[in-house]
């Protein structure tokens, strides 16, 4: 299936990472790495498309608290399912952002509310780099992607934008895709979800009319500043992205070679 000729109505920001160029003139192989949101709202037509994509492995980055309140994933075929929860439910930034999304009272989050939702989002992206659950989950996902038995590999979280976005950053960078191209793919979430985000915003404001729309938008969007926070934390903690791959995620030269062997044309 061609990299650009499919879409999932129930997962509008789903996309194949195939076709993205590397700095040495190669391209990510089409149909090997597929990023999506959670798959509980797929239509019957979507399932037909997913069946043609035929993922061998599905990596779910959500934890039990998220899957318990979400529609069960709809899957085609019999892919290997791997749960790699990348979340710290006790982290103040996560609890604050969850309260925003769920329409809970924000009075208990005075300091975080004062700093604003964009600052909380940036904190989460820094945690992606140094948080224990994040390092374990992303490291395992990279190793899965390096094994041809798991390809095509489909990976997702809830909205398919933050944890999914950072894992895409990790995989694409390990494959040799330059930062500008990686950033452009990351930001595509916004253009692909305009109608969905407006519908979600309207629903959130109906539930809590006093909610600041800009607070909600900061949580529903991806922004360059969020990605910058992740990159800044990589430099602070490891010095470079290559060092982060090796020291933070345990991506050995052998794993990186396998990624390039199986995922690049």
N, C-alpha and C positions, 0 to 999 in steps of 0.2 A: 504494500500500500504506500502510495506516494506521501512524502512528509507533509504536504500541505492540503491533501484532499479529503480530510475527515474532520468532523467536529462532534462533540457530545452536547446535546441540548441540555441535559441535566448536570453538566459539568463544563460551563462555558469557557473556563480558563485552562482546560486540558490541552496539552500539546506535546508533540513529538520534538525532542531536542535534536533530532537528526537534521543534517544540513548545515549546522553551524560550523564555521571555519576555524581551524587552528592556526597558530602562528607559523607552523612549518608547512603550510599549504595543503593539509589534509582536511577532511570534514567528518563530523560526527555521523556515524552510520544511521540511516533512517530506520525507524521501527525498532530500535534497541532500548532507548531510554524514553519513558513516557511519564510526564508529570501531570498530576490531576488533583482536584479536591477530593473529598470523600465521595464515595460512589453510591450513596444511598438514594439519590434522586435521579438515577439514570432511567430513561424511557426504554420501551421495548426496542425502538429503533437504535438507541444508544447501545443496547446490549448486542445487537447485530454488528455494529461497528467495532465494539470491544472484542467480539468474537473473532473478527478479521485481524485485529491487532495481535490477538493471541498472547497476552502476557504469560510468561512461564512463572513469574514470581511477582507478588504484590506486597510491597512494604508499606505498612500502616504506622505512621509516626504519632498517632493519638494514644492517649492513655485511657484506662477503664472509665474514668469519670466522663470522658467525652463520648466514647462509644455507647455508653449506657443511655444517653439522651438523644442519640442520633439514629436515623433510620439505618437498618443493617445495610452494609455494602451489597450492591448487586453486581455479580461477577459472571463472566462467561467462561466456559470451560472449567478446568480444575487446576488453577494456578496454585503454586506453593505460597501460603500466606505467612508473612513474618511480621509480628508485632514488635516494634521498636519504639516504645513510648519516649518521646523527647518533650518532657514537661516537668516542671517543678511546682506542684500544686501549692506548696507552702511559700513560694517566692512572692513577695509583695507585689511586684510588677504583674505577675500572672494573675493573682487574685483580683487586683484592681481592673485589669483589662477584661477579665471574665465578668466582673460586676457590670462594666459598661455594656458588654454584649448581651448580658442576660437581663438587663434592666433593673438591677438591684440598687439599693440605696448606696450612694457614694459617700455618705457622711463619715463613714469609718476610714476613709482614705484621704484625709485632709491634705497631707503633705504631697502625696502622689497627684491628687487632683490639682494642687497648686502648681506643681511642676508641669502638668499637662500630659495628655495621652501620647503625644509624639515622643516625649522624654521616656515614658514607660516602654514604648515600643523599641526605642534605641537600647534601653537596658536589656530587653529580651534578646536583641540581636547580639549584644556583648556576651550574654549568658550562653548563646549558641556556641560560642568559641571556647569558653572556659568551664561551663557547667558540666558536672559529672555525667548526668543522664544524656546530655547533648553529645558529649565526646564519645560515649559508649554507643549511642544509637547511630550517629553519623558514621563512625568508624565501621560498625558492622554493615551498614548499608553500602559503603564503598566496597567492602570485601565481597558482598553479594553481587554487586555489579561487575566485579572482575571475573566472576565465574560464569562461563558460557552456559552452564546448565540453568542459570537464572534469567536468561535473556530470551525474549524481551523482558525488561524489568519495568514495572509500573510502581511509582512511589507517590504517596499522598499523605496529607494531614487532614485537617478539617476544611479550611477554606482553600488550601492549595497555594498559599501565597508566602507564608513566613518560614515555617520549618521546611516545607517543600521547596521554597525558594532558596533557602540556604543550602540544602542538600544539592540542588541543581548547581549552585555556585561552586560547591566543593568538587562535584564530579566534572563539571566543565573545565574548571581550572586545572584539575589533575590531568585532563586530556589535552591541555595546551591551548584552550580557547582564551583569547585575550580579554582583559577586564572590561573594555568598552562593549564587546559583544555579549559578555555575561550580563552586564548591567542592562542592556537593551532587552534581553530575554526576561530578566527579573521584572522590569517595569511594564512588560506587556500585560501583566495581570490587570492593570487599570483599564487599558483600552478594551480588553476582552470582557470586562464585567461591569460596564457602565450601567446598564439597565438593572442588573442584579443588585448592585450596590445601592442604587436609588430606591429599589423596592425594600431592601433591608433597612435602609435609613428611615424610610417612612414607617415601617413596622416598629422600629425602635422608638420613634417619636410618638407614635400612638400609645405605646406602653408607658412611656415616661416623657410627657410633653415638656417637662422642665429640662430635659437633657440638652446640652449644648450640641447642635448639629456638627460643629467642627470637632468636638471630642469624638463623636461617632465616626466621622469621616476619617479621622486619623487612625482608627482601628481597622476600618474596612479597606483602606487603601494600602498599597506599598508606596514607599517614598525613598528617594535617593539617600536621604539622611539616615534611614534605617540600615540600608546596606553599608553606608559609610561607617556606621557605628561598629558593624561586624568587622569590616576591614581594619578599622582603627584598633580594635581589640586583638586582632591577629597580629598586627605590628607590635602592639604593646607587650603581648604575652610571648610571642615567638620570633618577632623580628621580620619575618617574611611569610608569605603564604606557603611556599615550599617547606619551610621549617614547621609550620602548623600542620601540614599534611603528614610530615614524618613524626614529629614529636608529640603533636596533639592528638592525631588520629591513628598513628601507627601504620601509615601507608608506606610500605616498604618499596624499594625499587622494583621488586618482583611484582607486587600488586599493581604498581603504576604501569609497568610494562604490559601486564595482562589487560588492564583497562584499555590501553591504546591498541593492543593487538585485536581485541574483540569488539571495540566500539568505534573505531575509526576506519574510514575508507582511504 
